[in-house]
Amino acid sequence: MIALRNTGNIFVCLYCAWCFRVLCGYNVTRPEADKLILNGKWTLKNSNGTVSLTATVPGCVHSALLRQGMIKDPYFRFNDVAYKWIALENWTYTTTFLVPPSLRAKQEVHLVFEGVDTVASITVNGITVGKTDNMFRRYDLRVSEVLLEGENVLEVRLLSPVLYAAGRSQASAYRVPPDCPPEVQQGECHVNFIRKAQSSFSWDWGPSLPTLGLWKEVRLEAYDVLRLVHLSSVPVYDASLSQWAVEVELCVDAVEAVKGNVTLSLPELGTMQAFPAVFSAGHTKRTLVLHLDRSTDVKLWWPNGHGGQPSYLLRVAGLLGSLSLRADTQVYFRTVELVQEPITGSSGLSFYFRVNRKPIFLKGSNWIPAHALQDRVTPAVIKNLLQSAVDANMNAVRVWGGGVYEQDVFYSTCDELGVMVWQDLMFACALYPTEPDFIQTVREEVLQQVRRLKSHPSVVVWSGNNENEAALATDWFGIPASQRPRYLRDYVSLYVDNIRAVVLEEDRSRPFLVSSPTNGAESQQEGWVAADPYDPRYGDTHYYSYTQDCWDWRTFPRTRFASEYGFQSWPSFSTLQEASVAEDWSYRSRFSSHRQHHDGGNQQMLQQAALHFHLPNSSDPAQNYRHTLYLTQVMQAQCVKTQTEFYRRSRSEIVEGKGHTMGALYWQLNDIWQAPSWSSIEFSSKWKMLHYFAQGFFAPVVAVGFEDEGALIIYAVSDLSTDLLLHAVVSVYAWSSQDPVCALKSSEALVRGGSASAIFKQPIAGLLAGCGRCSRLSCLVTFQLQDAQGPQGPLNHLFLSSPKDALCLQAPNITAVVQQDREGFVVTLRSLAVAPYVWLDVGAILGRFSSNGFLMVTRETVVHFFPWEPTSAADLARALVITTLRDLY
Ligand code: BMA
């Protein structure tokens, strides 16, 4: 709650949605006269007036045209290309509004745009009051002099983002590459010249739909004495004193200098302190530090899997001149450090996060915009995706730098769920201009975003850009050697001299990295652009290889921190169906090529799959198509599992100078539309097989099995805080039988909390010979960790040969019975044979299974279905399609 009250009984309640609403969940009571929300129905016209319609604000031109029936769904089939004209036009939003005398009479009246997408000039009653050039900024324009009592006309003239970017690039004194995206993306050029979601001009997983619009709230704010523009609270811990303090920042606009006092209190912790406060005329920033007693028992915020996420009410109360001020916010206490220090046995530096002094392995994935039209990204969509991340045992997401700084609800949900956020700043895969106006708008953008987000405990690191250090270091854009110094200078100017400076000025409570991937401290040593930003001995890495065999863990770099890696797959049929028609439903259709924005992607998926699986060969084309979609998901799930397990088991060891891996964030969590991509969740929010696999490979305790020099090795990996006394139970199964051929038990080992170590090792030849009746082709192994209490962590397995070579893999003829129970639905499966990659699909019925894509070695298995919308056992039974690997050939 935030309110400024005139003690003379007239309410002059001020409102700052930007900083308060979501950060803190305040209740605001204020008379409407001082805040006039201008959202709602506006008129929208193209430049020559041939298209005219009603448009909803917040929103964008595409959404308005769609809502008025003037275009069809831009995601349907090839419509993204058909609607390219929209972003080549200039568009004007107009609204007429009445200003009551009480508001007009205020000393100061401001027109506030929470978000303008992107380049616009704004007039009130025909007088220009401001210009915008940055989608990520809030614009606050003084309109006191131009506002009329009664009717006013507000106009926002938006320029075509595509033409603007082209114009800026043309006007640039030198080339700032890349010029255009690869042809396969069917995108627009020069997106680096406009401060707008970089993926909006197309990406290798997304369409080109450069939006234009007023994508966030528009309102008038009026005041006589002062207004509070921003409030944030950042807890800091003084280790030398063992004492917490909360830094509370107030930004105030005052008409005249005003004096008073502000009291900060944490009622639940019995802490209160009063501060004299002076705000001079104009804009003032004040930081007040509330010190907690050393004896105060502060409950800490922890990442998911490491503890709870408690918060405390922080009350801000004050008397400023004749105004009383009150604001309530939530504070979460935690510390975060990024540790980069020498490691014994390695020539590099460590790279790991320590939260509340505890080293934490970051498990998660990368977040991209959840829709090309941002007004379609509802809180429900965001919450569902983040809950899905947590349900797959993730504790972190990286908000990738080619999208948007997410909505407040994204970060508050991460706070509540214990999801750590690696927050990129919005620059990706390009070099950027450094003209003064560009730098200026970026500085303001970064300042505003850091202020908005710094109260969130979930944000654990700021990171300047995505892959731009690597782009320079490994010369993605063919820059002539003679010109390299200029681009290096520009890089340092933008990310170090400006962005880093602004971030550090605003927030020193968490680490700042200039890029990802980066060598971190080593990159800094090398002048901010390392010779090899992918060096696994330093910082984080991104790693992709589609041609090498992903089942071979030796192909992966043993990195300190894997912030990107992944493989593509296709979404399921029900998701694609929303965007296609029957003639599109084949792997080689025009539609299938159109949706694939990564050069050679469709081919690569099949090639990778063919290394270990038979490709579908049904004579029924529809069946073949569905089976191919399924197989790409099998391939992706298996590849990312192998790679992630390699990273998790590498956390405690140094091998040839490499290792101590402390992060695995695969590329990518979610999708922007219905298309092939690296995501583990489809656009429809349905989990792909990979997401189900993530539940297992990100489990707090897990057995990781792999083969090295002919031996089966099993690691026990634990993210727990406590030690465990574990043994591994290893069972050998023949593909032809649901009864294990033999079972073994390792000796007991002490597995320390937060460690990975080998618990079982045996030559495979010996193991199989000892078992009898087994060869690599006819048998597979399953394994699980156990202690005196029983199983610890999920059952895992390793195939000893490619399934395409498996002997006696039989048709399992799985049957299912669906029943309702208190929590949802129960599906009882019966199988006649060992069945790999058992996949349950209920089409468009939204929800998730408790597990899916699993290896079924038992005759009976029970799986739960948790619906996200009303459904029935009969509907589920009708929709349920079960696929296993054996069905493909
Ligand atoms: C990385 C990302 C994205 C991209 C992904 C897959 O480079 O940063 O730019 O979508 O790989 O190619």
Boltz pocket constraint, residues with backbone or C-beta under 6 A from the ligand:
constraints:
  - pocket:
      binder: B
      contacts: [[A, 203], [A, 204], [A, 205], [A, 402], [A, 428], [A, 429], [A, 466], [A, 467], [A, 542], [A, 564], [A, 667], [A, 678]]
      max_distance: 6.0
